[in-house]
Amino acid sequence: MTFLLLLLFCFLSPAISSAHSIPSTLDGPFVPVTVPLDTSLRGQAIDLPDTDPRVRRRVTGFEPEQISLSLSSDHDSIWVSWITGEFQIGKKVKPLDPTSINSVVQFGTLRHSLSHEAKGHSLVYSQLYPFDGLLNYTSGIIHHVRITGLKPSTIYYYRCGDPSRRAMSKIHHFRTMPVSSPSSYPGRIAVVGDLGLTYNTTDTISHLIHNSPDLILLIGDVSYANLYLTNGTSSDCYSCSFPETPIHETYQPRWDYWGRFMENLTSKVPLMVIEGNHEIELQAENKTFEAYSSRFAFPFNESGSSSTLYYSFNAGGIHFVMLGAYIAYDKSAEQYEWLKKDLAKVDRSVTPWLVASWHPPWYSSYTAHYREAECMKEAMEELLYSYGTDIVFNGHVRPDPKSCHLSFFAFRFDMMDRYVFSFVKTYFQVHAYERSNRVYNYELDPCGPVYIVIGDGGNREKMAIEHADDPGKCPEPLTTPDPVMGGFCAWNFTPSDKFCWDRQPDYSALRESSFGHGILEMKNETWALWTWYRNQDSSSEVGDQIYIVRQPDRCPLHHRLVNHC
């Protein structure tokens, strides 16, 4: 009997049964560790040129390209997106007619018998600049089709396009998510942020594909089209190189290059994206996020949201909440009201795991973006904590603001959710990895989430290497807020009454300046394995690994909920 009990215990405790050397959050909090910077590993943070065959158009006429998948709110439906026709760029552009071609997906569980058909909608977006000398852009026709009535954990074959024009894609396939329950999960979930389209990006995606994910989370900053002028000239630091531009320009074809490069992956594995600051892309009439909102399909309607900038979905026994940092989030905002309702509907007996993601980090000890998102943290942290959020993923880490502080026109939002012009300072960004101990309101808390900053996907802004606790690297407090996100809210200083810690903060368990990606694997309703892979290592070598363990008995829900009204 004793032997059988021991076997059962080992089965229920993955850290014991599979890899006793892997630590778990039960062993924490951990003494903070900084992995020394290897200056030889800067990588090729250089964008792929438009002559690279991986980004060139490989279809003709109205054949589909840039095919991608995204999840709907649950396992029984999925979105298929693609583009037909060619984009236009010039002083005068004429949008294509989205009604001129149908949006059709043929699908089935047998490759040779695609007996089902679903139809969707199409659109075209434009990026327009009312200034002399700037070039305008209009996209190809973007199609979004939602397939419904799917079985869980099932492989489906599909092709998309317009059969009446004989303009159909080749046959692709995907696997649906498992049914939501405490015992079923996607095998592997890849997490990456700040991806871009550089030679570093190609390494990240190559390693990510090697890990065979079932789902991908992209935590903002996608194509970095806004590091370019409309004529295709680019810079690692836009405002440093182009301080005289009347508006922050973009080169929208970089989005098409990105979609083409990613198609081999995104046509098979669902990609769930949340916006970053590089997706703002201000244009005429104060329009923003046009490329982001048009090119990807989001389950915002299915999850009760009114915006592509925040939404939620289930993947097996996980409920994901994707939040918008660049739209109003205060307690009177529509997003906050939506979040309260969404969290209140989560049944933790069905989806035990609660994972949240947004772009700028709340808990990062790098000088870059240090306490930049404090107003968002002040507004939302208690709500997420009170509902027992388990893991938070963020990206977005830049260098010392002193390195580039030229000004240009950007936008901000006011409390009415209106976008308005403001004259602000901006800085280029670089990126890094950091994992926290369980934390709430800057204090170590066994019931707080584990925060993981993974803004190291490979973009051209290179890596963050300075820490706010390094001598002389603490930023001036009033320089830290992002004007797009609100004002100064970082009033709660460190225990020594300083704006920055004088050593690596207790909440920071591990930090390292390297490019890479992460894999999240839920083992059961209380144990999850998090693994981070560096680009410079072999595909199988681990940079960081830990079991994240839920303790629902120790941390009952609403244990610090005071008043959500």
C-alpha positions as CSV (number, residue, x, y, z in Angstrom):
1,M,0.0,0.0,0.0
2,T,2.8,2.4,0.9
3,F,4.4,1.7,-2.5
4,L,1.2,2.4,-4.3
5,L,0.7,5.7,-2.5
6,L,4.2,6.7,-3.4
7,L,3.6,5.9,-7.1
8,L,0.4,8.0,-7.0
9,F,2.2,10.9,-5.4
10,C,4.9,10.8,-8.0
11,F,2.3,10.8,-10.8
12,L,0.5,13.8,-9.4
13,S,3.7,15.8,-8.8
14,P,5.5,16.3,-12.1
15,A,8.5,17.8,-10.5
16,I,9.1,14.6,-8.7
17,S,8.1,12.1,-11.4
18,S,9.9,13.7,-14.4
19,A,12.6,15.9,-13.3
20,H,13.3,16.3,-9.6
21,S,16.1,18.8,-10.3
22,I,13.7,21.4,-11.8
23,P,12.7,23.9,-9.1
24,S,9.1,24.9,-8.4
25,T,7.5,28.0,-7.0
26,L,6.9,26.0,-3.8
27,D,10.7,26.3,-3.3
28,G,10.5,30.1,-3.5
29,P,10.8,32.9,-3.1
30,F,14.2,32.6,-4.7
31,V,17.2,34.8,-4.1
32,P,17.5,37.2,-7.1
33,V,19.9,36.1,-9.8
34,T,21.3,38.2,-12.7
35,V,22.9,36.2,-15.5
36,P,26.1,38.1,-16.6
37,L,25.9,39.8,-20.0
38,D,27.7,38.0,-22.7
39,T,28.7,40.9,-25.0
40,S,29.5,38.5,-27.9
41,L,25.8,37.5,-28.2
42,R,24.3,40.7,-29.6
43,G,23.0,38.7,-32.6
44,Q,22.0,40.0,-36.0
45,A,19.4,42.6,-35.1
46,I,19.1,43.6,-38.8
47,D,15.8,43.5,-40.6
48,L,15.3,41.1,-43.5
49,P,15.5,43.1,-46.7
50,D,12.6,43.1,-49.1
51,T,14.7,41.0,-51.5
52,D,14.8,38.1,-49.1
53,P,12.8,35.2,-50.8
54,R,11.1,34.5,-47.5
55,V,9.3,37.9,-47.6
56,R,8.6,38.2,-51.3
57,R,5.1,37.5,-52.8
58,R,4.9,33.9,-54.0
59,V,1.4,33.8,-55.3
60,T,-0.3,35.3,-58.4
61,G,-3.5,37.0,-59.1
62,F,-6.0,36.6,-56.2
63,E,-4.5,33.4,-54.7
64,P,-4.4,33.5,-50.9
65,E,-1.2,34.5,-49.0
66,Q,-0.3,35.4,-45.5
67,I,-2.6,32.7,-44.2
68,S,-3.0,32.6,-40.4
69,L,-5.1,31.0,-37.7
70,S,-6.5,32.4,-34.4
71,L,-8.7,30.9,-31.8
72,S,-12.2,31.8,-31.1
73,S,-13.5,31.9,-27.6
74,D,-13.6,28.1,-27.2
75,H,-12.5,24.8,-28.7
76,D,-15.4,24.4,-31.2
77,S,-14.5,27.3,-33.5
78,I,-11.4,28.9,-35.1
79,W,-10.6,31.9,-37.3
80,V,-8.9,31.6,-40.7
81,S,-7.4,34.7,-42.2
82,W,-5.6,35.5,-45.4
83,I,-4.9,38.2,-48.0
84,T,-5.6,38.3,-51.7
85,G,-4.4,40.9,-54.2
86,E,-1.5,43.2,-54.0
87,F,-0.9,46.2,-51.7
88,Q,-0.4,49.7,-53.2
89,I,2.0,52.4,-52.0
90,G,2.3,55.9,-53.5
91,K,1.1,59.4,-53.3
92,K,-2.3,58.4,-54.8
93,V,-3.7,54.9,-54.0
94,K,-7.0,53.3,-54.9
95,P,-8.2,50.7,-52.5
96,L,-9.3,47.3,-53.9
97,D,-12.9,46.4,-53.7
98,P,-13.3,43.8,-50.9
99,T,-16.6,42.6,-52.3
100,S,-14.9,41.6,-55.6
101,I,-13.8,38.3,-54.2
102,N,-15.4,35.7,-51.9
103,S,-14.1,34.6,-48.5
104,V,-14.5,30.8,-48.3
105,V,-12.9,28.0,-46.3
106,Q,-13.4,24.4,-47.3
107,F,-12.5,22.0,-44.5
108,G,-12.9,18.5,-43.1
109,T,-11.3,15.8,-41.1
110,L,-10.0,14.0,-44.2
111,R,-7.4,15.6,-46.4
112,H,-9.1,14.2,-49.6
113,S,-12.6,15.2,-48.6
114,L,-13.1,18.8,-47.6
115,S,-16.8,18.4,-47.3
116,H,-17.6,21.4,-45.2
117,E,-17.6,25.1,-46.2
118,A,-17.6,28.3,-44.2
119,K,-17.9,31.9,-45.5
120,G,-16.8,35.1,-43.8
121,H,-16.1,38.7,-44.5
122,S,-13.4,40.8,-46.1
123,L,-12.0,44.3,-45.8
124,V,-9.3,46.7,-46.9
125,Y,-7.4,49.2,-44.7
126,S,-5.4,52.2,-45.6
127,Q,-2.5,54.1,-43.9
128,L,-2.8,57.7,-45.0
129,Y,-0.7,60.7,-44.3
130,P,-1.9,64.3,-45.1
131,F,1.6,65.7,-45.6
132,D,3.5,66.6,-48.7
133,G,6.1,64.0,-49.7
134,L,4.8,61.1,-47.6
135,L,3.5,58.0,-49.4
136,N,0.1,56.4,-48.7
137,Y,-0.6,52.7,-48.5
138,T,-3.7,50.5,-49.1
139,S,-3.7,46.8,-48.3
140,G,-4.6,43.8,-50.3
141,I,-8.1,42.3,-49.5
142,I,-8.0,40.8,-46.0
143,H,-10.3,37.9,-45.3
144,H,-11.6,36.5,-42.0
145,V,-13.7,33.3,-41.8
146,R,-14.9,31.8,-38.5
147,I,-15.3,28.0,-38.7
148,T,-17.8,26.6,-36.1
149,G,-19.0,23.3,-34.9
150,L,-15.5,21.7,-34.6
151,K,-14.7,18.7,-32.4
152,P,-12.0,19.1,-29.7
153,S,-8.5,17.8,-30.1
154,T,-9.1,17.0,-33.7
155,I,-7.0,17.5,-36.8
156,Y,-8.8,19.4,-39.6
157,Y,-7.6,20.0,-43.1
158,Y,-8.6,23.2,-45.0
159,R,-8.0,25.4,-47.9
160,C,-9.1,29.0,-48.3
161,G,-9.8,31.5,-51.1
162,D,-12.5,31.9,-53.7
163,P,-13.5,28.7,-55.5
164,S,-15.4,30.6,-58.1
165,R,-12.2,32.2,-59.3
166,R,-10.2,29.0,-58.9
167,A,-8.1,31.0,-56.5
168,M,-7.7,28.6,-53.6
169,S,-4.7,27.9,-51.4
170,K,-3.0,24.6,-51.0
171,I,-4.3,22.3,-48.3
172,H,-3.2,23.1,-44.8
173,H,-4.1,21.6,-41.4
174,F,-4.6,22.5,-37.8
175,R,-5.5,20.8,-34.5
176,T,-8.4,22.2,-32.4
177,M,-7.9,22.9,-28.7
178,P,-9.0,20.3,-26.2
179,V,-12.3,20.7,-24.4
180,S,-12.2,23.0,-21.4
181,S,-11.8,20.8,-18.3
182,P,-9.3,20.6,-15.4
183,S,-7.7,17.5,-17.1
184,S,-7.2,18.7,-20.7
185,Y,-4.7,21.2,-22.0
186,P,-2.8,22.2,-25.2
187,G,0.4,20.2,-25.3
188,R,2.8,23.2,-25.6
189,I,2.1,26.9,-25.7
190,A,4.8,29.1,-27.2
191,V,5.2,32.6,-25.8
192,V,7.2,35.3,-27.5
193,G,7.2,39.1,-27.5
194,D,8.6,42.0,-29.6
195,L,9.3,39.8,-32.5
196,G,10.0,42.0,-35.5
197,L,11.5,40.6,-38.7
198,T,15.2,40.4,-38.3
199,Y,17.8,37.6,-38.6
200,N,17.4,37.2,-34.9
201,T,13.6,36.7,-35.5
202,T,14.4,33.9,-37.9
203,D,16.4,32.2,-35.2
204,T,13.6,32.6,-32.6
205,I,11.0,31.2,-35.0
206,S,13.3,28.3,-36.0
207,H,13.8,27.3,-32.3
208,L,10.1,27.8,-31.6
209,I,9.0,25.5,-34.5
210,H,11.5,22.9,-33.2
211,N,9.4,22.8,-30.0
212,S,6.2,21.9,-31.9
213,P,3.7,24.3,-30.2
214,D,0.0,23.9,-30.3
215,L,-0.7,27.6,-29.7
216,I,1.4,30.8,-29.9
217,L,1.0,33.9,-27.8
218,L,2.6,37.1,-29.2
219,I,2.8,39.7,-26.5
220,G,2.8,42.8,-28.7
221,D,5.2,44.6,-31.1
222,V,4.8,42.6,-34.3
223,S,6.3,44.0,-37.5
224,Y,8.1,47.2,-36.4
225,A,6.8,48.9,-39.5
226,N,7.0,52.2,-37.5
227,L,10.8,52.1,-37.5
228,Y,10.5,53.1,-41.2
229,L,9.6,56.2,-43.2
230,T,7.0,55.8,-45.9
231,N,9.8,55.6,-48.5
232,G,11.3,52.5,-46.8
233,T,14.2,54.2,-45.0
234,S,14.6,52.8,-41.5
235,S,16.5,53.3,-38.2
236,D,16.9,51.4,-34.9
237,C,15.8,54.7,-33.3
238,Y,13.1,56.5,-35.3
239,S,13.1,59.8,-33.3
240,C,16.9,59.9,-33.2
241,S,17.2,59.6,-37.0
242,F,14.1,61.3,-38.2
243,P,13.3,64.2,-35.7
244,E,11.8,66.5,-38.3
245,T,9.0,64.3,-39.6
246,P,5.6,65.9,-39.2
247,I,4.1,62.6,-37.9
248,H,5.5,59.2,-36.9
249,E,5.6,57.5,-40.3
250,T,5.4,53.8,-41.0
251,Y,6.3,51.6,-44.0
252,Q,3.3,49.3,-44.2
253,P,4.8,46.7,-46.6
254,R,6.8,45.5,-43.6
255,W,3.5,44.0,-42.3
256,D,3.1,42.0,-45.6
257,Y,6.7,40.8,-45.4
258,W,6.0,39.7,-41.8
259,G,2.9,37.8,-42.8
260,R,4.6,36.0,-45.6
261,F,7.6,35.0,-43.5
262,M,5.3,33.7,-40.7
263,E,2.8,31.8,-43.0
264,N,4.5,28.4,-42.7
265,L,3.9,28.5,-39.0
266,T,0.7,30.5,-38.6
267,S,-1.2,28.5,-41.2
268,K,-0.9,25.5,-38.9
269,V,-0.7,26.9,-35.4
270,P,-3.1,29.5,-34.0
271,L,-1.5,32.8,-33.1
272,M,-3.0,35.0,-30.4
273,V,-1.8,38.6,-30.5
274,I,-2.2,41.6,-28.2
275,E,-1.1,45.1,-29.2
276,G,2.1,46.8,-28.3
277,N,3.2,50.4,-28.7
278,H,4.6,49.7,-32.2
279,E,1.1,48.8,-33.4
280,I,-0.2,52.3,-32.6
281,E,0.7,53.7,-36.0
282,L,-1.0,57.1,-35.9
283,Q,-2.3,58.3,-39.3
284,A,-4.8,60.8,-40.8
285,E,-7.9,61.6,-38.8
286,N,-6.2,60.4,-35.6
287,K,-6.7,56.7,-36.6
288,T,-4.6,54.2,-34.8
289,F,-4.1,50.4,-34.7
290,E,-5.5,50.0,-38.3
291,A,-3.0,47.4,-39.4
292,Y,-3.2,45.4,-36.1
293,S,-7.0,45.4,-36.0
294,S,-7.4,44.6,-39.7
295,R,-4.8,41.9,-40.3
296,F,-5.6,39.6,-37.3
297,A,-8.8,38.0,-36.3
298,F,-9.7,38.3,-32.6
299,P,-12.4,36.7,-30.5
300,F,-13.4,40.0,-29.0
301,N,-17.0,39.8,-29.9
302,E,-17.2,36.2,-28.7
303,S,-15.7,37.2,-25.3
304,G,-18.0,40.2,-24.9
305,S,-15.4,42.9,-25.7
306,S,-16.1,45.9,-27.9
307,S,-12.5,46.3,-29.0
308,T,-9.7,44.3,-30.7
309,L,-7.4,45.8,-28.1
310,Y,-8.6,43.5,-25.3
311,Y,-10.4,40.1,-25.3
312,S,-10.3,36.6,-23.7
313,F,-10.5,33.0,-24.8
314,N,-10.2,29.4,-23.4
315,A,-7.7,26.8,-24.5
316,G,-8.4,23.6,-22.6
317,G,-8.3,24.2,-18.9
318,I,-6.8,27.7,-19.3
319,H,-8.6,31.0,-19.4
320,F,-6.5,33.6,-21.2
321,V,-7.1,37.3,-20.6
322,M,-5.4,39.7,-23.2
323,L,-5.5,43.3,-21.9
324,G,-4.9,46.6,-23.7
325,A,-2.3,49.0,-22.3
326,Y,-2.9,51.6,-25.0
327,I,-6.6,52.1,-24.5
328,A,-8.3,53.5,-21.4
329,Y,-8.0,51.0,-18.5
330,D,-8.9,53.0,-15.4
331,K,-11.7,51.9,-13.1
332,S,-14.3,53.9,-15.0
333,A,-13.2,52.7,-18.4
334,E,-15.1,50.2,-20.6
335,Q,-12.1,47.8,-20.6
336,Y,-12.1,47.6,-16.8
337,E,-15.8,47.0,-16.7
338,W,-15.4,44.2,-19.3
339,L,-12.5,42.7,-17.2
340,K,-14.7,42.5,-14.1
341,K,-17.4,40.7,-15.9
342,D,-15.0,38.4,-17.8
343,L,-13.3,37.3,-14.6
344,A,-16.6,36.9,-12.7
345,K,-17.7,34.4,-15.4
346,V,-14.6,32.2,-15.2
347,D,-15.4,28.8,-13.6
348,R,-12.2,27.6,-12.1
349,S,-13.6,24.1,-11.8
350,V,-13.6,24.0,-15.6
351,T,-10.6,26.3,-16.4
352,P,-8.4,26.1,-13.3
353,W,-5.6,28.2,-14.8
354,L,-5.9,32.0,-15.3
355,V,-3.2,33.5,-17.5
356,A,-3.1,37.3,-18.3
357,S,-1.0,39.1,-20.9
358,W,-0.4,42.7,-21.9
359,H,2.5,44.4,-23.5
360,P,4.3,46.8,-21.0
361,P,5.5,45.1,-17.8
362,W,4.5,46.0,-14.3
363,Y,7.4,44.1,-12.7
364,S,10.6,44.7,-14.5
365,S,13.9,45.8,-12.9
366,Y,15.5,47.0,-16.2
367,T,16.1,50.7,-16.6
368,A,14.1,50.4,-19.8
369,H,10.4,51.1,-19.1
370,Y,11.1,51.0,-15.4
371,R,7.7,51.6,-13.7
372,E,6.3,53.0,-17.0
373,A,3.0,51.2,-16.7
374,E,2.4,52.1,-13.1
375,C,-1.0,53.7,-13.7
376,M,-2.3,50.5,-15.3
377,K,-0.9,48.5,-12.4
378,E,-2.6,50.8,-9.9
379,A,-5.9,50.4,-11.8
380,M,-5.9,46.7,-12.4
381,E,-3.6,44.8,-10.1
382,E,-6.0,44.3,-7.2
383,L,-8.7,43.0,-9.5
384,L,-6.4,40.4,-11.2
385,Y,-5.0,39.4,-7.8
386,S,-8.4,39.0,-6.2
387,Y,-9.4,36.5,-8.9
388,G,-6.3,34.5,-8.4
389,T,-4.4,35.2,-11.7
390,D,-1.6,32.5,-11.9
391,I,0.8,33.8,-14.6
392,V,1.3,37.1,-16.3
393,F,3.2,37.5,-19.6
394,N,4.6,40.9,-20.7
395,G,7.2,42.2,-23.3
396,H,8.5,45.7,-24.1
397,V,11.9,46.6,-22.5
398,R,13.9,49.6,-23.9
399,P,17.3,51.2,-23.1
400,D,18.1,54.2,-20.8
401,P,15.9,57.1,-22.0
402,K,18.9,59.4,-21.9
403,S,20.2,57.5,-25.0
404,C,17.7,59.1,-27.2
405,H,15.2,61.9,-26.2
406,L,14.3,63.8,-29.4
407,S,10.6,64.7,-29.7
408,F,7.9,64.0,-32.2
409,F,4.1,64.1,-32.5
410,A,2.3,61.1,-30.9
411,F,-1.1,60.4,-29.4
412,R,-2.5,59.7,-26.1
413,F,-6.0,58.8,-24.9
414,D,-8.1,60.9,-22.5
415,M,-10.6,59.5,-20.0
416,M,-13.3,59.6,-22.8
417,D,-11.3,57.1,-24.8
418,R,-10.6,59.7,-27.5
419,Y,-7.3,59.8,-29.3
420,V,-5.7,63.3,-29.4
421,F,-2.4,64.7,-30.5
422,S,0.3,65.5,-27.9
423,F,3.9,66.6,-28.2
424,V,5.8,63.9,-26.3
425,K,9.3,62.4,-25.9
426,T,10.0,59.0,-27.3
427,Y,12.8,56.5,-27.0
428,F,13.8,53.5,-28.9
429,Q,13.5,50.1,-27.2
430,V,15.6,47.0,-26.7
431,H,14.7,43.8,-25.0
432,A,15.3,41.1,-22.4
433,Y,14.0,38.3,-20.2
434,E,13.0,38.4,-16.5
435,R,11.0,36.1,-14.3
436,S,9.6,37.2,-11.0
437,N,8.9,35.5,-7.7
438,R,5.2,35.5,-6.8
439,V,4.4,39.1,-6.0
440,Y,1.6,41.6,-5.3
441,N,2.0,45.3,-4.9
442,Y,5.8,44.9,-4.8
443,E,5.7,42.6,-1.9
444,L,6.5,38.9,-2.0
445,D,3.2,37.1,-1.8
446,P,2.6,33.3,-2.2
447,C,-0.8,34.0,-3.7
448,G,0.5,36.6,-6.3
449,P,1.1,35.8,-9.9
450,V,4.4,34.9,-11.5
451,Y,5.3,37.7,-13.9
452,I,7.4,36.8,-16.9
453,V,8.8,39.5,-19.1
454,I,9.7,38.0,-22.5
455,G,10.3,41.0,-24.8
456,D,13.2,39.2,-26.4
457,G,11.8,37.8,-29.6
458,G,14.5,39.3,-31.9
459,N,13.5,42.7,-33.2
460,R,16.1,45.2,-34.4
461,E,16.2,47.4,-31.2
462,K,18.6,45.0,-29.7
463,M,18.8,43.9,-26.0
464,A,18.2,45.7,-22.7
465,I,21.3,45.5,-20.6
466,E,21.0,48.2,-17.9
467,H,19.2,47.6,-14.6
468,A,17.5,50.3,-12.5
469,D,19.5,49.1,-9.5
470,D,22.9,49.5,-11.2
471,P,24.9,52.5,-9.9
472,G,23.8,55.6,-11.7
473,K,21.1,53.8,-13.8
474,C,18.0,54.7,-11.9
475,P,15.8,56.9,-14.1
476,E,14.4,60.3,-12.9
477,P,10.9,59.4,-11.7
478,L,9.1,62.0,-13.8
479,T,10.7,60.7,-17.0
480,T,9.3,57.2,-16.6
481,P,5.6,57.5,-17.5
482,D,4.6,56.7,-21.1
483,P,2.4,59.7,-22.0
484,V,0.3,57.4,-24.1
485,M,-0.6,55.4,-21.0
486,G,-1.4,58.1,-18.6
487,G,0.4,60.2,-16.0
488,F,2.7,59.6,-13.0
489,C,1.4,57.0,-10.6
490,A,4.7,55.5,-9.1
491,W,4.2,57.0,-5.6
492,N,4.8,53.9,-3.6
493,F,8.6,53.8,-3.4
494,T,10.9,51.0,-2.2
495,P,11.3,50.0,1.4
496,S,14.2,52.4,1.7
497,D,12.0,55.2,0.4
498,K,13.8,55.4,-3.0
499,F,12.4,55.3,-6.5
500,C,14.8,52.4,-7.4
501,W,16.2,49.6,-5.4
502,D,19.9,49.6,-4.5
503,R,20.1,45.9,-5.4
504,Q,18.2,43.5,-7.6
505,P,14.6,43.7,-6.2
506,D,13.3,40.8,-4.1
507,Y,10.5,40.3,-6.6
508,S,13.0,39.6,-9.4
509,A,13.9,35.9,-9.4
510,L,16.0,35.8,-12.6
511,R,17.0,38.3,-15.3
512,E,19.1,37.9,-18.4
513,S,19.7,39.9,-21.6
514,S,19.3,37.4,-24.4
515,F,16.9,36.8,-27.3
516,G,14.6,33.8,-27.1
517,H,11.2,32.4,-26.6
518,G,9.3,30.4,-23.9
519,I,7.2,27.2,-23.8
520,L,4.3,26.8,-21.3
521,E,3.1,23.2,-20.6
522,M,0.2,22.6,-18.2
523,K,0.7,19.2,-16.6
524,N,-2.5,19.2,-14.6
525,E,-4.8,21.6,-12.8
526,T,-2.1,22.7,-10.3
527,W,1.3,22.1,-12.0
528,A,2.7,23.9,-15.1
529,L,6.2,23.8,-16.5
530,W,7.7,27.0,-17.8
531,T,10.8,26.8,-20.0
532,W,12.7,29.6,-21.6
533,Y,15.1,29.0,-24.5
534,R,17.9,31.3,-25.6
535,N,18.5,31.9,-29.3
536,Q,22.3,31.4,-28.9
537,D,21.8,27.9,-27.5
538,S,20.9,24.7,-29.3
539,S,17.1,24.2,-29.7
540,S,17.0,21.7,-26.8
541,E,19.2,23.6,-24.3
542,V,17.2,25.3,-21.5
543,G,17.9,28.8,-20.4
544,D,15.4,28.9,-17.5
545,Q,13.0,26.3,-16.2
546,I,10.6,26.2,-13.3
547,Y,7.3,24.5,-12.3
548,I,4.6,27.0,-11.5
549,V,2.4,25.5,-8.9
550,R,-1.2,26.7,-8.1
551,Q,-2.3,26.4,-4.4
552,P,-6.0,26.9,-4.5
553,D,-6.4,25.7,-0.9
554,R,-3.9,28.2,0.4
555,C,-5.1,31.0,-1.9
556,P,-8.9,31.1,-2.1
557,L,-10.3,33.4,-4.7
558,H,-11.4,37.0,-3.7
559,H,-9.1,36.8,-0.7
560,R,-8.2,40.5,-1.0
561,L,-11.2,41.7,-2.9
562,V,-12.4,44.8,-1.1
563,N,-14.8,46.5,-3.5
564,H,-15.2,46.2,-7.3
565,C,-17.9,48.8,-7.6
